[in-house]
Amino acid sequence: MEKVVPTSNKPRQQETMSRRINLIGVCAVSGLCILLLFASHRFTSNNYATEYFKPRERNANLRLLNAHKFYGSKSFSGPSYDTNPPVPTPQNSTVTIEDVLNYQRSRIADEMAEFEYPNGAYSNEATKLADMTPETGGTPIRSIIITTWRSGSTFLGDILNSMPGNYYHYEPLLDFDIVQIRGPPNDRIAIHNLRNLLKCDYTEMENYLEFGKTHNYLFSHNTRLWRHCRLFPNFCYDPKFLGPFCQLFPMQSMKVVRLRASLVTPLLEDESLNVRVILLIRDPRGSLQSRKHRVWCPGRPDCDHPPTVCNDMQADYEAAVELTKQYPNKFRAIRYEDLSMNPYKTTKEILKFYGLPFDPAVEEFLDTHTKLDIGGVSSTFRDSKSTPFHWTKDLTFEEVKVIQDSCVTAMKSWGYRNASSEQDLLNFNPLMTFDLS
């Protein structure tokens, strides 16, 4: 008789254990993916897919106390004001423009409580808030970023907006569409609009305000204004509210991506504006690669045509040489790559140029926005040292060569090195020095 050998249960147990381990691994990976999707959703807006910095409240208890003081007896309580309540309407709210202005004055005073005033530094004698607010006859610190699309201006704009007491004019020429303004016929109205905004004058800005009503990203980056727009949309696009509201702020920043550098002279000449301008430049291979992923760019010659983009870069270089000579204390050019590689050092230099201290709120912004990639293509939460050079992996060498061949003069002027082969892109440093003298 054939002897039956008992079958061991050990292999079957090992197989069961292996399946359990695999199942646990799949669940863990799935959970991680869900968390990453959730994080990405949190930092992506519904319209322009933009992510931006919301200034930290310096004194939450005082903020809630003031909210209760100004709004508690109205249509909703202080705490609900801070947790996105239903938007009040003129039919169910008795809140007035003056109520909002009073509340914002208190918020600004809170933000500026520990601010380091110039007190003679940067040719600015301001020692207190009233010295810098237009409503009290003070002179605000006004800063402008001139650049073009996908050149790092959202990142730099949010750095400046992290300053306490800042009022942010985000892309004020958005209503001009996807065009570059190089001269007539658009230059006159463009400069008129920029000057009016810097003076907090919204009375002749009908097209701008009408555009904002259907494109909320025009105002939503101005975080200190937008919190009130969400609550009081009937105030938000009214010059009678916007003008006095803007005049409460000791600082104004503006980023412009549709105006070429040669056209800013009237703003620099206007002593009443007390404005300083930075021209922000980016490697055209990086900006054009980034624009490929934006639905509003392809097919627009001013945006996606390498020869046009590079001609603008060279024209900006020639303008920068002249403006640096004429206005050495009011005009400066920087490259996005230099800011990204050394964000703390370069930010300190930029703030000093604008006449601002390296505020702790700015340091906090850099601490939280330069280490990890979070969010969509417009997010400012980035590993700043790698983001500017992503084009070396995303573009083929054939695409790189098309841009380089269109941009020989401009790339040489701004100190960008050519890549010579596909292999060259694997470990490529495109940066050389540039000189505006």
Backbone hydrogen bonds, N-H to C=O, Kabsch-Sander energy under -0.5 kcal/mol:
donor,donor_aa,acceptor,acceptor_aa,energy
5,V,3,K,-0.5
13,Q,9,N,-2.3
14,Q,10,K,-2.5
15,E,11,P,-2.4
16,T,12,R,-2.1
17,M,13,Q,-2.6
18,S,14,Q,-2.4
19,R,15,E,-2.1
20,R,16,T,-2.1
21,I,17,M,-2.4
22,N,18,S,-2.5
23,L,19,R,-2.5
24,I,20,R,-2.6
25,G,21,I,-2.5
26,V,22,N,-2.6
27,C,23,L,-2.5
28,A,24,I,-2.4
29,V,25,G,-2.6
30,S,26,V,-2.6
31,G,27,C,-2.6
32,L,28,A,-2.3
33,C,29,V,-2.4
34,I,30,S,-2.3
35,L,31,G,-2.3
36,L,32,L,-2.4
37,L,33,C,-2.6
38,F,34,I,-2.5
39,A,35,L,-2.5
40,S,36,L,-2.6
41,H,37,L,-2.5
42,R,38,F,-2.2
43,F,39,A,-1.3
44,T,41,H,-1.5
45,S,50,T,-0.5
51,E,378,S,-0.9
63,R,59,N,-2.3
64,L,60,A,-2.5
65,L,61,N,-2.3
66,N,62,L,-2.7
67,A,63,R,-2.4
68,H,64,L,-2.4
69,K,65,L,-2.3
70,F,66,N,-2.6
71,Y,67,A,-2.9
72,G,67,A,-0.6
72,G,68,H,-1.6
74,K,71,Y,-2.0
76,F,71,Y,-0.8
81,Y,77,S,-1.2
81,Y,78,G,-0.9
82,D,78,G,-0.8
82,D,79,P,-0.9
83,T,80,S,-1.0
84,N,81,Y,-0.5
92,N,89,T,-1.3
93,S,89,T,-1.1
100,V,96,T,-1.7
101,L,97,I,-2.5
102,N,98,E,-2.6
103,Y,99,D,-2.3
104,Q,100,V,-2.5
105,R,101,L,-2.3
106,S,102,N,-1.6
107,R,103,Y,-1.8
108,I,104,Q,-2.7
109,A,105,R,-2.4
110,D,106,S,-1.9
111,E,107,R,-2.7
112,M,108,I,-2.5
113,A,110,D,-1.2
115,F,112,M,-1.4
117,Y,115,F,-1.0
119,N,126,A,-2.9
120,G,124,N,-2.8
121,A,118,P,-1.8
123,S,120,G,-0.8
124,N,121,A,-1.8
131,D,128,K,-1.2
132,M,129,L,-2.2
133,T,129,L,-0.6
135,E,247,Q,-2.3
136,T,133,T,-1.5
137,G,134,P,-1.9
138,G,133,T,-2.6
139,T,131,D,-2.2
141,I,250,P,-2.2
142,R,140,P,-0.7
142,R,274,N,-1.0
143,S,252,Q,-2.6
144,I,276,R,-2.3
145,I,254,M,-2.8
146,I,144,I,-0.5
146,I,278,I,-3.0
147,T,145,I,-0.5
147,T,256,V,-2.4
151,S,148,T,-0.7
156,L,152,G,-2.2
157,G,153,S,-3.1
158,D,154,T,-2.1
159,I,155,F,-1.7
160,L,156,L,-2.1
161,N,157,G,-2.0
162,S,158,D,-1.0
162,S,159,I,-0.7
163,M,160,L,-1.4
166,N,163,M,-0.9
167,Y,251,M,-2.0
168,Y,166,N,-0.5
169,H,167,Y,-0.6
169,H,253,S,-3.4
170,Y,168,Y,-1.0
171,E,169,H,-0.6
171,E,255,K,-1.2
174,L,171,E,-1.6
176,F,173,L,-2.0
177,D,174,L,-1.7
179,V,177,D,-1.9
181,I,258,R,-3.3
182,R,180,Q,-0.7
186,N,183,G,-0.8
187,D,183,G,-1.1
190,A,186,N,-2.1
191,I,187,D,-2.5
192,H,188,R,-2.2
193,N,189,I,-2.4
194,L,190,A,-2.3
195,R,191,I,-2.7
196,N,192,H,-2.4
197,L,193,N,-2.4
198,L,194,L,-2.3
199,K,195,R,-1.4
200,C,197,L,-1.9
201,D,196,N,-3.2
202,Y,200,C,-0.7
205,M,202,Y,-1.0
209,L,205,M,-2.6
210,E,206,E,-2.7
211,F,207,N,-2.3
212,G,208,Y,-1.9
213,K,209,L,-1.3
214,T,210,E,-0.7
214,T,211,F,-1.1
215,H,211,F,-0.9
218,L,215,H,-2.2
219,F,216,N,-1.3
220,S,216,N,-2.5
221,H,217,Y,-0.7
222,N,219,F,-1.5
223,T,221,H,-2.0
225,L,222,N,-1.3
226,W,222,N,-2.9
227,R,223,T,-1.3
228,H,225,L,-1.2
229,C,225,L,-1.7
230,R,226,W,-2.4
231,L,227,R,-0.7
232,F,228,H,-3.3
235,F,232,F,-2.1
236,C,232,F,-1.5
237,Y,233,P,-0.7
238,D,235,F,-2.3
241,F,238,D,-2.1
242,L,238,D,-2.7
243,G,239,P,-2.0
245,F,241,F,-2.2
246,C,242,L,-2.8
247,Q,243,G,-1.8
248,L,245,F,-1.6
249,F,246,C,-1.6
251,M,165,G,-1.4
252,Q,141,I,-2.5
253,S,167,Y,-2.3
254,M,143,S,-1.5
255,K,169,H,-1.7
256,V,145,I,-3.1
260,R,181,I,-2.1
263,L,260,R,-2.0
264,V,261,A,-1.7
267,L,264,V,-1.0
268,L,264,V,-1.9
269,E,265,T,-2.4
270,D,266,P,-0.9
271,E,269,E,-1.1
273,L,270,D,-1.4
274,N,270,D,-0.9
276,R,142,R,-1.7
277,V,330,K,-3.4
278,I,144,I,-2.6
279,L,332,R,-2.7
280,L,146,I,-2.7
280,L,278,I,-0.6
281,I,279,L,-0.6
281,I,334,I,-2.5
286,G,283,D,-0.9
287,S,283,D,-2.2
288,L,284,P,-2.4
289,Q,285,R,-1.5
290,S,286,G,-2.1
291,R,287,S,-1.9
292,K,288,L,-1.0
292,K,289,Q,-0.5
293,H,290,S,-1.3
294,R,291,R,-1.8
295,V,293,H,-0.5
297,C,294,R,-1.6
300,R,297,C,-2.3
303,C,300,R,-2.2
304,D,300,R,-2.6
305,H,301,P,-1.2
308,T,305,H,-0.7
309,V,305,H,-2.3
310,C,306,P,-2.7
311,N,307,P,-2.1
312,D,308,T,-2.0
313,M,309,V,-1.8
314,Q,310,C,-2.2
315,A,311,N,-2.4
316,D,312,D,-2.4
317,Y,313,M,-1.9
318,E,314,Q,-2.4
319,A,315,A,-2.2
320,A,316,D,-2.7
321,V,317,Y,-2.1
322,E,318,E,-1.4
323,L,319,A,-3.0
324,T,320,A,-2.3
325,K,321,V,-1.3
326,Q,322,E,-2.5
327,Y,323,L,-2.9
330,K,327,Y,-1.8
331,F,327,Y,-2.1
332,R,277,V,-1.7
334,I,279,L,-2.6
336,Y,281,I,-3.2
339,L,335,R,-1.8
340,S,336,Y,-2.5
341,M,337,E,-2.5
342,N,338,D,-1.7
346,T,342,N,-2.7
347,T,343,P,-1.9
348,K,344,Y,-2.2
349,E,345,K,-1.8
350,I,346,T,-2.5
351,L,347,T,-2.9
352,K,348,K,-2.2
353,F,349,E,-2.2
354,Y,350,I,-2.3
355,G,351,L,-0.9
355,G,352,K,-0.6
356,L,351,L,-3.6
359,D,357,P,-1.7
362,V,359,D,-1.0
363,E,359,D,-1.9
364,E,360,P,-2.3
365,F,361,A,-1.8
366,L,362,V,-2.4
367,D,363,E,-2.4
368,T,364,E,-1.6
369,H,365,F,-1.4
370,T,366,L,-0.9
374,I,372,L,-0.6
374,I,381,F,-2.3
378,S,49,A,-0.6
379,S,376,G,-1.6
381,F,374,I,-0.5
382,R,369,H,-2.0
382,R,380,T,-1.1
384,S,370,T,-1.0
384,S,382,R,-1.3
386,S,383,D,-1.5
387,T,383,D,-2.0
389,F,386,S,-1.3
390,H,387,T,-1.7
392,T,389,F,-1.5
393,K,390,H,-1.7
394,D,390,H,-1.7
395,L,391,W,-2.4
400,V,396,T,-2.3
401,K,397,F,-2.7
402,V,398,E,-1.8
403,I,399,E,-1.7
404,Q,400,V,-2.7
405,D,401,K,-2.8
406,S,402,V,-1.0
407,C,403,I,-0.7
407,C,404,Q,-1.1
411,M,407,C,-2.6
412,K,408,V,-1.7
413,S,409,T,-2.5
414,W,410,A,-2.3
415,G,411,M,-0.6
415,G,412,K,-0.7
416,Y,411,M,-3.1
417,R,430,P,-3.7
425,L,421,S,-0.9
425,L,422,E,-0.7
426,L,423,Q,-1.4
427,N,424,D,-0.7
428,F,425,L,-0.7
432,M,415,G,-3.0
435,D,413,S,-0.5
